Each structure stands twice: as C-alpha cells, then as structure tokens.
Amino acid sequence: CQGEAPEVARVSRAYAGRVEFLGIGGHDSADAMQGFVDAFSIGFPQAVSEDGSLWVRFGVPYQPAWVFVNDDGTSQVVHGAIPEEELKGLLDRLIDA
C-alpha cells in the first residue's frame, strides 16, 4: 500500500539481519511492481504473483495485508495496515518468542 510503503521500508532497514521481509505484488505486472519499489525505495526482495496465487496460498484477499511466517513454518495473517510503532512492537515480540 502506498501510504505505508515508506514506513515499511524504514522498519525493514531497522530490523535487517533479524527479520526477513518479502513483498508480494499480486494482480499486477512485474513492471508495475518495480515502479512501486523504485518510487518508495523499498530495499527488500519482491516476488510477483500476477495471478494472485501466492496471496491465495497464504489467505490474503487484499492489500494491505501481512503474513508473519515463523521459523517452524507456521504463519499468521494480519489484514490491513499496521502503523510503524505497532509493527516494531509486533516484530519485537516475535523475535523474543
């Protein structure tokens, strides 16, 4: 989501080496996703799922959404934007778990 992109980029840099971020653009082309990544200086890897199959795999019906995948492979989906400080708190709790 454009509104939270700068915050997500900042958080990903702050948690580099402790949390892996992966963006999944869905229902659009790789070129459109690359334009978004460039416009907002997103520095973490991106995957493209033009048909939305990666979203379906994780139960994501729309953006913005988050999927948190633990080391054991279990995942939790959070629908909607997460404010920057709330995201940091969530990541801190996941790291400490």
Secondary structure, 3 states (H helix, E strand, C coil): CCCCHHHHHHHHHHCCCCCCCCEEEECCCHHHHHHHHHHCCCCCCEEEECCCHHHHHHCCCCCCEEEEECCCCCEEEEECCCCHHHHHHHHHHHHHC
